[in-house]
Amino acid sequence: MKSVCFLSVVFLIGLINVAPIQAQNQRLAFIDSEYILSKMPEYTGLEQRLRALTDGWREEIEEMQRDIDRLDREFVAREILYTPEVRQQKLNEIEALKRSKEQFINSRFGPEGEYFRQQQQILEPLQRRIMEAVEAVSGRDNFDFVFDRAGDFLFLYTRSQWNISDDVLLEMGIQINQ
């Protein structure tokens, strides 16, 4: 993602250097999608749904860890009583529980886990609304480029007059209190 943004910046700089007269006519603006999302009433409810989902998973993980800890304590307390075969069986059982816990964590919170799939599914309609509003504001106000300040793109300086986040919110029908 950063390389795409970097290439976009390089292209933009090249475009400005190659065609300085044409570049002077281009208009740039930026939005802060995190700010826009925070002002959307439905985002708060979605955030709470995700939190409820993760709270249940965290409880399951804590329960798994309690079981692992209990088996560890039992093993340490009785280790000298076990035959080598039973000792290995108990160690294998503890390791299997640890692997099971790690697999559960990865399936829920990993890069392709359920949390990120749910988050993407929940946020997609809101992101679509934002993009439609950005396109409407950009078309109305003749912006050639609109960047998202909340993403991986790095701004070293931004003049607040080019921030169209509030315009995007108004386009979406969300009133903001200044």
SENU-469480 format. One record per residue: x, y, z of N, C-alpha, C, O, CB in turn; residue in one letter. Coordinates in steps of 0.05 Angstrom, whole numbers, padded with zeros to 5 digits, always signed. Atoms other than C-alpha are relative to their C-alpha. Glycine has a CB too. Layout:
# SENU-469480
XYZXYZXYZXYZXYZa;...
//
This chain:
# SENU-469480
+00017-00024+00000+00000+00000+00000+00017+00025+00000+00012+00044-00014-00019+00000+00024m;-00018-00023-00001+00057+00048+00017+00013+00004-00026+00018+00027-00035+00020-00003+00023k;-00013-00003+00026+00091+00033-00049-00019+00012-00020-00010+00028-00037+00010-00027-00010s;+00019-00011+00018+00027+00050-00086-00002+00030+00005-00003+00046-00014-00028-00013+00002v;+00002-00028-00007+00022+00116-00049+00026+00015-00008+00025+00037-00019-00004+00004+00031c;-00025-00012+00008+00096+00130-00061+00001+00004-00030+00009+00025-00040+00024-00018+00009f;+00001-00003+00029+00088+00116-00135-00019+00022-00009-00014+00036-00029-00007-00027-00013l;+00019-00022+00007+00028+00162-00137+00013+00027+00004+00009+00045-00012-00025-00003+00017s;-00014-00025-00006+00069+00217-00105+00021+00006-00022+00023+00028-00032+00012+00000+00028v;-00020-00003+00021+00126+00205-00154-00013+00008-00026-00003+00026-00040+00017-00026-00003v;+00014-00007+00024+00077+00207-00212-00010+00029+00001-00007+00043-00019-00023-00019-00004f;+00010-00027-00003+00046+00271-00186+00022+00020-00002+00019+00041-00016-00015+00003+00027l;-00023-00018+00002+00114+00304-00177+00010+00002-00029+00016+00023-00039+00022-00009+00019i;-00008+00000+00029+00134+00282-00247-00019+00015-00017-00010+00030-00035+00002-00029-00009g;+00021-00015+00016+00069+00309-00275+00003+00030+00004+00001+00045-00016-00028-00009+00008l;-00004-00029-00005+00081+00376-00242+00025+00010-00013+00025+00032-00024+00000+00005+00031i;-00025-00009+00012+00153+00380-00265-00001+00000-00031+00011+00017-00043+00023-00018+00009n;+00001+00002+00029+00138+00358-00337-00018+00021-00012-00012+00032-00033-00009-00028-00008v;+00020-00019+00012+00078+00403-00348-00007+00021+00021-00029+00021+00032-00025-00015-00009a;+00006-00019-00021+00084+00462-00301-00024+00018-00005-00038+00025+00014+00024+00018+00004p;+00023-00017+00005+00032+00503-00336-00026-00015+00005-00045-00004+00018+00000+00011-00029i;+00024+00016-00005-00019+00447-00335-00003-00006+00029-00026-00007+00039+00002-00026-00017q;+00002+00007-00028-00002+00429-00263-00011+00023+00017-00023+00019+00037+00028-00008+00011a;+00010-00023-00015-00018+00500-00241-00030+00001+00001-00042+00013+00019+00011+00026-00011q;+00029+00000+00001-00090+00488-00261-00013-00022+00016-00037-00023+00018-00009-00001-00028n;+00011+00023-00015-00098+00425-00220-00005+00008+00029+00010+00023+00041+00019-00024+00000q;+00008-00007-00028-00133+00429-00153+00002-00025+00017-00007-00046+00009-00029+00012+00001r;-00004+00022-00019-00115+00385-00094-00017+00005+00025-00021+00028+00033+00030-00003+00007l;+00014-00002-00026-00155+00371-00031+00006-00026+00015+00017-00045+00004-00031+00004-00004a;-00003+00024-00016-00153+00321+00026-00023-00003+00019-00037+00016+00025+00027+00001+00015f;+00020+00006-00020-00200+00287+00073+00013-00015+00023+00036-00025+00019-00024-00016-00012i;-00009+00017-00022-00191+00253+00140-00022-00020+00005-00042-00013+00019+00007+00017+00027d;+00021+00019-00002-00232+00190+00136-00006-00009+00028-00029-00016+00035+00006-00025-00018s;+00005+00007-00028-00223+00174+00210-00018+00021+00013-00036+00014+00028+00027-00002+00015e;+00017-00022-00010-00253+00242+00227-00028-00003-00010-00047+00000+00005+00012+00027-00008y;+00026+00002+00012-00310+00231+00179-00015-00024+00013-00039-00021+00020+00002-00004-00031i;+00013+00024-00013-00325+00161+00207-00008+00006+00029-00030-00002+00037+00020-00024+00000l;+00006-00006-00028-00323+00188+00278-00025+00018+00003-00039+00018+00023+00023+00014+00014s;+00023-00018-00001-00378+00238+00260-00026-00014-00010-00048-00003-00008+00005+00024-00017k;+00023+00015+00011-00424+00185+00228-00013-00015+00023+00000-00032+00037+00009-00020-00022m;+00014+00013-00022-00477+00162+00279+00001-00030-00002+00003-00044+00019-00028+00010+00002p;+00001+00029+00002-00480+00092+00251+00027-00014+00005+00028-00038+00011-00010-00008-00028e;-00026+00012-00005-00405+00082+00260+00003-00008+00030+00015-00028+00036+00022+00020-00007y;-00001+00006-00028-00412+00084+00336-00013-00027+00006-00002-00043+00021-00013+00022+00017t;+00014+00026-00004-00462+00026+00334+00016-00023-00011+00016-00044+00001-00027+00001-00013g;-00016+00021+00012-00417-00014+00288+00025-00006+00017+00032-00029+00020+00009+00008-00028l;-00023+00004-00017-00358-00003+00334-00008-00016+00024+00008-00034+00033+00012+00027+00008e;+00010+00015-00023-00399-00029+00392-00005-00029-00007+00000-00047+00009-00025+00013+00012q;+00004+00027+00009-00419-00091+00352+00026-00016-00002+00028-00039+00007-00015-00001-00027r;-00026+00013+00002-00347-00107+00337+00012-00005+00028+00024-00026+00033+00020+00017-00016l;-00010+00003-00027-00328-00096+00410-00014-00024+00015-00001-00039+00029-00004+00026+00016r;+00015+00022-00012-00383-00144+00433+00010-00027-00010+00013-00046+00004-00030+00003-00005a;-00010+00024+00013-00358-00196+00384+00027-00008+00012+00032-00031+00019+00001+00003-00030l;-00027+00006-00009-00286-00190+00407+00000-00006+00030+00016-00022+00040+00018+00023-00006t;+00001+00006-00029-00305-00190+00481-00006-00030+00005+00006-00042+00022-00021+00017+00014d;+00006+00029-00003-00336-00260+00473+00024-00017-00007+00029-00037+00006-00024-00007-00018g;-00024+00015+00008-00274-00285+00437+00022+00002+00021+00035-00018+00027+00011+00010-00027w;-00020-00003-00021-00229-00256+00491-00006-00017+00024+00012-00028+00037+00003+00030+00008r;+00008+00018-00022-00268-00293+00544+00007-00029-00006+00016-00043+00012-00030+00003+00006e;-00007+00028+00007-00259-00358+00506+00030-00004+00002+00039-00025+00011-00010-00006-00029e;-00030+00002-00002-00184-00345+00501+00009-00001+00029+00026-00017+00035+00013+00024-00014i;-00007+00001-00028-00180-00331+00575-00007-00026+00013+00008-00037+00030-00014+00023+00015e;+00008+00026-00011-00218-00395+00591+00020-00022-00009+00027-00039+00006-00028-00007-00010e;-00021+00019+00010-00169-00434+00546+00025+00002+00016+00038-00018+00024+00005+00004-00030m;-00025-00005-00015-00111-00402+00583-00003-00010+00028+00017-00021+00039+00007+00030+00000q;+00004+00011-00027-00141-00420+00651+00003-00030+00000+00015-00042+00018-00028+00008+00010r;-00003+00029+00002-00146-00493+00628+00029-00008-00003+00038-00027+00009-00017-00010-00024d;-00028+00006+00003-00074-00492+00605+00015+00004+00026+00031-00013+00033+00012+00018-00022i;-00013-00005-00025-00051-00461+00670-00006-00022+00021+00011-00030+00036-00008+00028+00011d;+00009+00021-00019-00091-00512+00711+00015-00026-00006+00026-00039+00012-00030-00005-00002r;-00015+00024+00007-00060-00570+00672+00030+00002+00006+00043-00017+00014-00004-00007-00030l;-00029-00004-00007+00010-00540+00680+00005-00003+00030+00024-00017+00038+00008+00029-00009d;-00004+00003-00029+00001-00534+00755-00003-00029+00009+00013-00039+00026-00021+00017+00015r;+00003+00029-00007-00025-00606+00760+00024-00016-00009+00033-00033+00006-00025-00011-00014e;-00023+00014+00010+00033-00630+00718+00024+00004+00018+00038-00015+00026+00007+00008-00029f;-00023-00006-00018+00085-00595+00761-00003-00013+00027+00016-00024+00038+00003+00031+00003v;+00005+00012-00026+00053-00620+00825+00002-00030+00000+00010-00041+00020-00028+00008+00010a;+00001+00030+00001+00049-00693+00802+00022-00012-00018+00022-00036-00023-00026-00009-00009r;-00019+00009+00020+00107-00697+00753+00017-00024+00010+00021-00043-00005+00019+00022-00008e;-00017+00022-00010+00150-00742+00798-00015-00027+00003-00003-00048+00004+00012+00007+00027i;+00016+00025-00003+00092-00792+00804-00005-00013-00027-00013-00037-00027-00026+00007+00013l;+00007+00010+00026+00084-00801+00729+00022-00018-00011+00046-00014-00006-00005+00023-00020y;-00019+00016+00015+00117-00855+00688+00009+00017-00024-00005+00036-00031-00013-00028-00009t;-00009-00016+00023+00157-00829+00628-00022+00002-00022-00025+00023-00035+00025-00013-00012p;+00022-00001+00020+00098-00848+00582-00022+00019+00007-00032+00034-00009-00011-00028-00005e;+00022-00017-00009+00046-00813+00624+00009+00029+00000-00006+00047-00007-00010-00008+00028v;-00011-00027+00000+00092-00753+00632-00001+00012-00028-00009+00035-00032+00029+00000+00011r;+00001-00010+00028+00099-00747+00556-00028+00005-00009-00033+00024-00024+00014-00021-00018q;+00028-00003+00008+00024-00756+00547-00011+00026+00011-00025+00041-00003-00017-00024+00011q;+00009-00025-00012+00010-00699+00596+00012+00024-00014-00002+00044-00019+00006+00000+00030k;-00013-00022+00014+00061-00654+00562-00012+00004-00028-00016+00027-00037+00030-00005-00003l;+00013-00002+00026+00030-00670+00494-00027+00012+00002-00035+00028-00015-00002-00028-00013n;+00027-00012-00004-00039-00653+00521+00002+00030+00005-00015+00045-00006-00014-00014+00025e;-00004-00029-00005-00014-00586+00547+00007+00015-00026-00003+00036-00032+00021+00005+00022i;-00008-00012+00025+00020-00571+00481-00023+00002-00020-00025+00021-00035+00023-00015-00013e;+00023+00000+00018-00042-00590+00442-00020+00022+00007-00031+00035-00011-00015-00028+00001a;+00017-00022-00009-00083-00541+00484+00012+00027-00008-00003+00045-00016-00005-00002+00030l;-00013-00025+00008-00032-00486+00471-00003+00005-00030-00009+00027-00038+00029-00001+00009k;+00004-00003+00029-00034-00499+00396-00028+00007-00007-00034+00023-00025+00009-00026-00014r;+00028-00005+00006-00109-00500+00397-00007+00029+00007-00022+00042-00008-00018-00019+00017s;+00005-00028-00007-00110-00433+00433+00012+00019-00021-00001+00038-00029+00012+00007+00028k;-00013-00017+00020-00061-00403+00383-00015+00000-00027-00018+00020-00040+00029-00009-00005e;+00016+00002+00025-00102-00429+00324-00026+00016+00003-00035+00029-00016-00007-00029-00006q;+00025-00015-00005-00165-00399+00356+00006+00030-00003-00009+00045-00016-00012-00006+00027f;-00008-00029+00001-00130-00331+00364+00005+00008-00029-00005+00029-00037+00025+00005+00017i;-00006-00007+00027-00105-00333+00293-00025+00000-00017-00028+00017-00035+00020-00020-00012n;+00024+00000+00016-00173-00352+00264-00019+00023+00006-00035+00030-00010-00015-00027+00005s;+00017-00023-00007-00206-00295+00301+00013+00027-00005+00001+00045-00016-00008-00002+00029r;-00013-00026+00001-00154-00239+00303+00024+00001-00020+00036+00022-00023+00010+00007+00027f;-00022+00001+00019-00102-00261+00250-00006+00017-00024-00027+00029-00027+00005-00028-00008g;+00002-00017+00023-00090-00224+00185-00025-00007-00018-00036+00011-00030+00025-00002-00017p;+00024+00008+00015-00146-00264+00151-00022-00011+00019-00038-00028+00011+00007-00021-00021e;+00019+00010-00021-00186-00275+00215-00028+00012-00002-00033+00030-00018+00012+00006+00027g;+00028-00008+00000-00259-00267+00229-00004+00029+00007-00022+00042-00004-00015-00018+00020e;+00003-00028-00008-00250-00199+00262+00003+00019-00024-00013+00037-00028+00021+00008+00022y;-00005-00018+00023-00221-00167+00199-00021-00004-00022-00028+00015-00036+00028-00005-00011f;+00021+00004+00019-00273-00200+00155-00025+00014+00009-00039+00027-00008-00006-00031-00004r;+00024-00014-00011-00329-00174+00200+00003+00030-00003-00015+00044-00011-00005-00008+00029q;-00005-00029+00001-00297-00105+00203-00003+00010-00028-00015+00031-00033+00029+00006+00011q;+00002-00008+00028-00291-00102+00128-00029+00000-00010-00038+00018-00023+00017-00019-00018q;+00029+00002+00008-00363-00125+00118-00016+00022+00012-00034+00033-00001-00011-00028+00008q;+00015-00021-00014-00389-00075+00169+00007+00028-00011-00011+00044-00015+00005-00002+00030i;-00009-00027+00008-00348-00015+00145-00004+00005-00030-00004+00029-00038+00029+00003+00007l;+00002-00004+00029-00356-00026+00070-00023+00019-00008-00018+00036-00025-00004-00027-00014e;+00021-00019+00008-00424+00009+00064+00006+00029+00008+00000+00048-00006-00026-00008+00013p;-00007-00027-00008-00398+00069+00104+00022+00011-00018+00021+00035-00025+00010+00000+00030l;-00022-00009+00017-00335+00073+00062-00011+00007-00028-00002+00026-00041+00022-00021-00003q;+00012-00006+00026-00378+00070-00001-00014+00027+00001-00012+00043-00018-00020-00022-00008r;+00013-00026-00003-00420+00129+00025+00020+00023-00001+00015+00043-00013-00016+00000+00026r;-00021-00021-00001-00357+00169+00039+00011+00004-00028+00014+00027-00037+00023-00008+00019i;-00011-00003+00027-00330+00155-00031-00019+00014-00018-00011+00030-00035+00008-00027-00011m;+00020-00014+00017-00395+00176-00064-00001+00030+00007-00003+00046-00011-00028-00013+00004e;+00001-00029-00008-00395+00241-00024+00026+00014-00009+00025+00037-00018-00003+00002+00031a;-00026-00012+00010-00321+00253-00041-00002+00006-00029+00006+00027-00039+00024-00019+00007v;+00003-00004+00029-00337+00244-00114-00019+00023-00006-00013+00039-00024-00010-00026-00014e;+00018-00022+00004-00396+00292-00109+00013+00027+00006+00010+00045-00010-00025-00004+00017a;-00013-00025-00007-00356+00346-00073+00022+00006-00020+00026+00029-00028+00011-00002+00029v;-00022-00004+00019-00297+00336-00120-00010+00010-00027+00001+00028-00039+00016-00026-00004s;+00012-00009+00025-00341+00343-00181-00011+00028+00002-00007+00044-00016-00022-00019-00008g;+00012-00027-00004-00378+00404-00153+00021+00021+00002+00018+00043-00009-00017-00001+00024r;-00020-00020-00006-00315+00440-00130+00025-00002-00019+00045+00011-00014+00009-00002+00028d;-00021+00003+00020-00270+00417-00189+00027-00007+00012+00047+00004+00004+00002+00026-00015n;-00025+00009-00010-00217+00381-00149+00010-00022-00019-00005-00040-00027-00002-00011+00029f;-00012+00021+00017-00169+00339-00191+00010-00024+00016+00009-00046+00007+00023+00012-00016d;-00010+00021-00018-00139+00299-00133-00010+00005+00028-00011+00027+00038+00031-00001-00001f;+00008-00001-00028-00166+00283-00064+00015-00023+00014+00012-00046+00007-00031-00002+00003v;-00015+00019-00016-00121+00248-00014-00013-00005+00027-00027+00013+00037+00029+00009+00003f;+00010+00006-00026-00140+00213+00050+00023+00002+00020+00042-00013+00018-00013-00029+00001d;-00021-00006-00020-00098+00240+00107+00003-00023+00020+00024-00026+00032-00005+00026+00014r;+00000+00021-00020-00117+00181+00152+00014-00026-00010+00020-00043+00006-00028-00006+00009a;-00012+00024+00011-00086+00129+00105+00030-00001+00003+00042+00012+00021-00007-00003-00029g;-00029+00003-00001-00014+00110+00092+00015+00023-00012+00039+00025-00010+00008-00026-00014d;-00012-00023+00013-00002+00174+00053+00010+00020+00021-00005+00026+00040-00020+00013-00020f;-00011-00018-00020+00043+00221+00091+00000+00029-00011+00011+00034-00032+00029-00008+00007l;+00000-00029+00006+00031+00296+00089+00020+00013+00018+00018+00011+00043-00028+00013+00002f;-00018-00016-00017+00088+00339+00113-00012+00027+00007-00005+00038+00028+00027+00004-00014l;+00014-00025-00006+00045+00400+00109-00027-00001-00015-00029-00009-00038+00017+00024-00010y;+00026-00003+00012-00028+00412+00096-00012+00026+00008-00012+00033+00032-00019-00024+00007t;+00014-00025-00006-00064+00477+00091-00029-00006+00004-00042-00019-00012+00004+00021-00024r;+00027+00008-00008-00131+00471+00126-00021+00009-00021-00043-00002-00021-00006+00012+00027s;+00021-00009+00019-00167+00509+00070-00006-00021-00021-00027-00020-00033+00010+00026-00014q;+00005+00021+00020-00160+00447+00026-00012-00025+00012-00016-00045-00001+00026-00007-00014w;+00012+00023-00014-00190+00400+00078-00030+00001-00006-00044+00019+00002+00004+00001+00031n;+00028+00000+00008-00258+00381+00049-00016-00021+00017-00038-00029+00009-00002-00007-00030i;+00014+00020-00017-00277+00331+00105-00027+00009+00008-00047-00006+00007+00017-00007+00025s;+00026-00011-00008-00333+00376+00130-00019+00001-00023-00043-00004-00020+00003+00027+00013d;+00017-00001+00024-00359+00385+00059-00011-00028-00006-00034-00031-00014+00015+00011-00024d;+00009+00028+00004-00361+00309+00052-00021-00008+00019-00041-00021+00012+00025-00019+00002v;+00021+00006-00020-00400+00303+00117-00026+00013-00007-00047+00001-00006+00010+00009+00028l;+00024-00014+00007-00449+00355+00094-00013-00012-00024-00038-00014-00026+00005+00030-00006l;+00011+00014+00024-00457+00320+00027-00014-00026+00008-00033-00034-00006+00023-00006-00020e;+00012+00025-00010-00474+00257+00066-00025+00006+00017-00039-00013+00025+00020-00017+00016m;+00023-00007-00016-00527+00295+00105+00005+00000+00030-00013-00001+00046-00023-00018-00007g;-00007+00001-00029-00489+00295+00171+00008+00029+00008+00027+00040-00002+00024-00020+00005i;-00005-00027-00010-00491+00361+00208+00022-00001+00020+00023-00020+00036-00026+00013+00012q;-00023-00001-00019-00428+00380+00246-00003+00024+00017-00012+00045+00008+00027-00001-00015i;+00000-00023-00018-00423+00424+00306+00028+00011+00001+00047-00002+00010-00010-00008+00029n;-00026-00013+00000-00366+00473+00299+00008+00009+00027+00030+00020+00030+00000+00023-00020q;
//
